[in-house]
Each structure stands twice: as structure tokens, then as C-alpha cells.
């Protein structure tokens, strides 16, 4: 195998990793805005541009920081957010991984609002939070782009958040 084939494979993997990193970034930004203490060292564009090792470091950190934020926001997760997101998904014939990602993204979107509104929820165990990755960072990293995509692009999430905001007024 010629050496340029190995280089092409490496470049292809880097492009794929970069797309994943960029896709997760809006979710990371929103979550770390809600919980800035989770960020140990903000990414430095200069360091990343100079050295691929820093980029790989920040890619791993991004996964860990999103997961840390999810864990800290869990007490504010609402079973109602999951139910609404899944009901909206079903009404639009969206099922499977896309519906599950939208439900998690709706939880993530609603939780900082609850926390900033002063809702200091006690730790709960009925919040539909399922650690599908079982602590495996590689699996977690693979799951996150779907959640991040739903968080930043899915109308299911925005509809769910709107309904959640209207729910107390209608009750």
C-alpha cells in the first residue's frame, strides 16, 4: 500500500472527527453557558491550530464536559419534557434514534431554564435519563452528535420547549 493511501485515510478520519466536533459544539456551548464551572480550560484556537494533539484533547474534553453537564442538569430533567418530545415525534412519525435524541435534547434544553428560574429540584430517579453509553466515552461521543443535532436543528425540541413554557399558564 502506498504511503499516500495511509495519509489519505488519516486525513479522512480527521475530517470526520472535525465534523463531529463542530456538530457537538452548539450543544457544548449551551450546556457550558448554563454550567461554566464544568469547563476546565476553554479551547484555545491558537493551540488547536498549532498542534493536532490539542485538537484531539479538546475533542475528548468536549464529550466529557457535555456528559458532566448532563449529569449536573439531571435533577432538573422533567419526565414531562420527554413525554412531550416523544409525543410530538410520534405525531410527526419520527421514531427510533431520532426521537430518542430529540427527547434528550428537549431535556437538556428545558433543564437550564428550570435551574435559572430558581427551580431547585431535589435529586430524582424518575426522569427518563438513560445512560445508554454505560460510561463508555466512545459510545457517548457517538451518541452526542444526534443529540446535538436535535438540540440545534430539530423542530421537535423547540416545539417541546414552547409547550413546556405554556403548560403552567394553561394549568
Secondary structure, 3 states (H helix, E strand, C coil): CCHHHHHHHHHHHHHHHHHHHHHHHHHHHHHHHHCHHHCCCCCCHHHHHHCHHHHHHHHHHHHHHHHHHHHHHHHHCCHHHHHHHHHHHHHCCCCHHHHHHHHHHHHHHHHHHHHHCCCCCCCCCCCCCCCCCCCCHHHHHHHHHHHHHHHHHCHHHHHHHHHHHHHHHHC
